[in-house]
Amino acid sequence: MMIHDILAQLTQVVALGKINKNTPLPADMLGQDGASELAFRALEQGITPQAILNDGLLPGMSIIGEKFSRGEAFIANMLISAQAMNAAMEHLKPYFASGEIKSTGTLVLGTVQGDLHDIGKNLVKMILKGDGWEVIDLGTNVSSEAFLNAISSHSDAIVGLSALLTTTMLNMGEVTETLKKHNPETRVYIGGAPVSQSFCQEIGADGYFRDPHSFAKSLRLD
C-alpha cells in the first residue's frame, strides 16, 4: 500500500470513528482495519510518526470537527472519532517519549468548582492529547487553588476551564482572576454551553471557543 493511501485511510477511519477491526460501527466497515491497525501498519512501512499524526490523524479530526461546527455531526460522533484517534496514538506514544514527535505544549484542564459535568472537558482532553499536547486533567469541581497549584508545577502551561451551568460559569471569573494575579502571562481559555465571547472578555480570559475542534484548531495556529 502506498504511503498516501494508508494515510488517507487513517484520515477516513478517524473521521468515521472506526477504532479497530473489532468495532461494529460503521456497519459497512465491519471486519475492516480501524485506526489502531492502520497506524501500526504505517509504522511498519516506515512512515514517520510525525507524518502519521499530521497527515493521517489530524485531518480526520478536522473533518469531523468541521461537520460538528456545521451541525452535521453530534458530540457522540466527536467522541468516537477522538477514541479512534487515541487508539492510533497508543502506537505513537513511544515516539513522544523519545522526543521523535515533539510535544505541542501543556494544557491544565478542569471543570470549575461547583460543576460536575465532564463530557465537554473529556472531549477537549482526547482531542488535545491527539494533537500532541500533554493534558493535566484536574477533573470536575476544581477550585481556583487547585488550578493555581497545577500552574505552579507547570509554569509554561495554558489553562482550559469548562462549565455547563450558568450558576457555575461565574466561577470561571474567580479562577481567571486568581491565575492572572499570580501568573499574569498564563493564558486562560474557557468553553461550555452557557459561556460566550462577551463573557470571556468580561472576566479577562484569553479566549472562548464554542467547541473542542475550534479550540484545537486555534492552538495549532498559535
C-alpha positions as CSV (number, residue, x, y, z in Angstrom):
1,M,0.0,0.0,0.0
2,M,1.4,3.4,-1.0
3,I,2.1,5.9,1.8
4,H,-0.5,8.3,0.6
5,D,-3.1,5.5,0.5
6,I,-2.6,4.4,4.1
7,L,-2.6,8.0,5.4
8,A,-5.8,8.7,3.5
9,Q,-7.3,5.6,5.1
10,L,-6.3,6.7,8.5
11,T,-8.0,10.1,7.9
12,Q,-11.1,8.3,6.8
13,V,-11.4,5.9,9.8
14,V,-10.7,8.6,12.3
15,A,-13.4,10.8,10.7
16,L,-15.9,7.9,10.8
17,G,-14.9,6.7,14.3
18,K,-13.6,3.2,13.2
19,I,-11.5,2.4,16.3
20,N,-10.2,-1.0,15.3
21,K,-11.2,-4.1,13.4
22,N,-13.5,-5.4,16.1
23,T,-15.7,-2.3,16.5
24,P,-19.1,-2.9,14.9
25,L,-19.5,0.6,13.5
26,P,-19.7,1.9,10.9
27,A,-21.7,-1.2,9.8
28,D,-20.3,-1.1,6.2
29,M,-16.8,-1.4,7.6
30,L,-17.4,-4.4,9.8
31,G,-14.2,-6.5,10.0
32,Q,-12.1,-3.9,8.3
33,D,-9.0,-2.4,9.8
34,G,-9.5,0.6,12.0
35,A,-7.3,3.4,13.3
36,S,-5.3,1.1,15.5
37,E,-4.3,-1.4,12.9
38,L,-3.7,1.2,10.2
39,A,-1.4,3.2,12.5
40,F,0.6,0.1,13.4
41,R,0.9,-0.8,9.7
42,A,2.0,2.7,8.8
43,L,4.8,2.4,11.3
44,E,5.8,-1.0,9.9
45,Q,6.0,0.5,6.5
46,G,8.4,3.2,7.7
47,I,6.1,6.1,7.7
48,T,7.3,8.6,10.2
49,P,5.3,9.1,13.4
50,Q,5.0,12.8,12.7
51,A,3.6,12.1,9.2
52,I,1.0,9.7,10.7
53,L,0.0,12.4,13.2
54,N,0.0,15.4,10.8
55,D,-1.1,13.8,7.5
56,G,-3.3,11.0,8.8
57,L,-4.9,11.6,12.2
58,L,-5.3,15.3,12.5
59,P,-7.0,15.7,9.1
60,G,-9.6,13.1,10.2
61,M,-10.4,15.1,13.3
62,S,-10.6,18.2,11.2
63,I,-13.2,16.6,9.0
64,I,-15.5,15.6,11.9
65,G,-14.8,18.9,13.7
66,E,-16.0,20.9,10.7
67,K,-19.1,18.7,10.4
68,F,-19.8,19.3,14.1
69,S,-19.4,23.1,13.5
70,R,-21.9,22.9,10.6
71,G,-24.4,20.9,12.7
72,E,-23.9,17.8,10.6
73,A,-22.4,15.7,13.4
74,F,-23.0,15.5,17.1
75,I,-21.0,15.2,20.3
76,A,-21.2,11.4,20.1
77,N,-19.6,11.5,16.7
78,M,-16.8,13.7,18.0
79,L,-16.2,11.4,21.0
80,I,-16.0,8.2,18.9
81,S,-13.6,9.9,16.4
82,A,-11.5,11.0,19.3
83,Q,-11.5,7.4,20.6
84,A,-10.3,6.2,17.1
85,M,-7.5,8.8,17.1
86,N,-6.4,7.9,20.6
87,A,-6.3,4.2,19.6
88,A,-3.9,5.1,16.9
89,M,-2.0,7.4,19.2
90,E,-1.3,4.4,21.5
91,H,1.2,3.2,18.8
92,L,2.8,6.7,18.7
93,K,3.3,7.1,22.5
94,P,6.9,5.8,22.5
95,Y,7.9,8.4,19.9
96,F,6.5,11.2,22.1
97,A,8.5,9.8,25.0
98,S,11.7,9.6,22.9
99,G,11.2,13.1,21.6
100,E,10.9,12.0,18.0
101,I,7.5,13.6,18.0
102,K,7.7,17.0,19.6
103,S,5.2,17.8,22.3
104,T,3.0,20.7,21.4
105,G,2.7,22.0,24.9
106,T,1.0,21.5,28.2
107,L,-2.7,22.1,29.0
108,V,-4.1,22.2,32.5
109,L,-7.8,21.3,32.2
110,G,-10.7,21.2,34.5
111,T,-14.4,21.8,35.2
112,V,-14.7,24.7,37.6
113,Q,-15.9,24.4,41.2
114,G,-19.5,23.5,41.8
115,D,-19.8,21.8,38.4
116,L,-19.6,18.0,38.0
117,H,-20.1,17.8,34.2
118,D,-17.2,16.4,32.3
119,I,-18.3,15.3,28.8
120,G,-17.1,18.5,27.1
121,K,-13.9,18.5,29.2
122,N,-13.2,14.9,28.3
123,L,-13.7,15.6,24.6
124,V,-11.2,18.5,24.8
125,K,-8.8,16.2,26.6
126,M,-8.9,13.5,24.0
127,I,-8.6,15.9,21.0
128,L,-5.8,17.9,22.5
129,K,-3.9,14.7,23.5
130,G,-4.3,13.6,19.9
131,D,-2.8,16.9,18.8
132,G,0.3,16.2,20.8
133,W,-0.5,18.2,24.0
134,E,0.3,16.9,27.5
135,V,-3.0,17.3,29.2
136,I,-3.1,17.6,33.0
137,D,-6.8,16.8,33.8
138,L,-7.8,18.1,37.2
139,G,-11.3,16.6,36.9
140,T,-14.5,18.3,37.9
141,N,-15.4,20.7,40.8
142,V,-11.9,22.2,40.6
143,S,-11.1,25.1,42.9
144,S,-9.1,28.2,42.0
145,E,-6.4,26.9,44.3
146,A,-6.1,23.6,42.5
147,F,-5.7,25.4,39.2
148,L,-3.1,27.7,40.8
149,N,-1.2,24.7,42.3
150,A,-1.1,23.0,38.9
151,I,0.3,26.1,37.2
152,S,2.9,26.4,39.9
153,S,4.2,23.0,38.8
154,H,3.8,23.7,35.1
155,S,4.6,27.4,34.6
156,D,4.6,27.2,30.8
157,A,1.1,25.6,30.6
158,I,-2.1,27.1,29.3
159,V,-5.4,26.6,31.2
160,G,-8.7,25.4,29.9
161,L,-11.8,26.0,32.0
162,S,-15.1,24.2,31.4
163,A,-18.6,24.8,32.8
164,L,-22.1,23.6,31.8
165,L,-24.2,25.7,34.2
166,T,-24.9,29.4,34.3
167,T,-24.5,29.3,38.0
168,T,-21.1,27.7,37.9
169,M,-19.7,29.6,34.9
170,L,-19.3,32.6,37.2
171,N,-16.5,30.7,39.0
172,M,-14.5,31.0,35.8
173,G,-14.1,34.6,36.6
174,E,-12.6,33.8,40.1
175,V,-10.2,31.2,38.6
176,T,-9.1,33.6,35.9
177,E,-8.6,36.4,38.4
178,T,-6.5,34.2,40.7
179,L,-4.3,32.9,37.9
180,K,-3.7,36.3,36.3
181,K,-2.9,37.8,39.7
182,H,-0.1,35.2,40.4
183,N,0.9,34.4,36.8
184,P,-0.1,37.3,34.5
185,E,1.4,35.5,31.5
186,T,-0.7,32.4,31.9
187,R,-3.2,32.1,29.0
188,V,-6.7,31.1,30.1
189,Y,-9.3,29.7,27.7
190,I,-13.0,29.0,28.5
191,G,-15.7,26.8,27.0
192,G,-19.1,25.3,27.7
193,A,-22.7,25.7,26.7
194,P,-23.5,28.9,28.7
195,V,-20.4,30.9,28.0
196,S,-19.8,33.4,25.2
197,Q,-17.2,35.7,23.8
198,S,-18.6,38.7,25.7
199,F,-18.4,36.7,29.0
200,C,-14.8,35.8,28.1
201,Q,-14.0,39.5,27.7
202,E,-15.9,40.4,30.9
203,I,-13.8,38.0,33.1
204,G,-10.5,38.8,31.3
205,A,-9.9,35.3,29.8
206,D,-7.7,35.0,26.7
207,G,-10.2,33.1,24.5
208,Y,-13.6,31.4,24.2
209,F,-14.3,28.5,21.9
210,R,-17.7,27.0,21.3
211,D,-16.4,23.5,20.6
212,P,-13.2,21.5,21.1
213,H,-12.4,21.4,17.4
214,S,-12.2,25.2,17.2
215,F,-10.0,25.3,20.3
216,A,-7.6,22.7,18.9
217,K,-7.5,24.4,15.5
218,S,-6.8,27.8,17.1
219,L,-3.9,26.4,19.2
220,R,-2.3,24.9,16.1
221,L,-2.2,28.3,14.5
222,D,-0.6,30.0,17.5
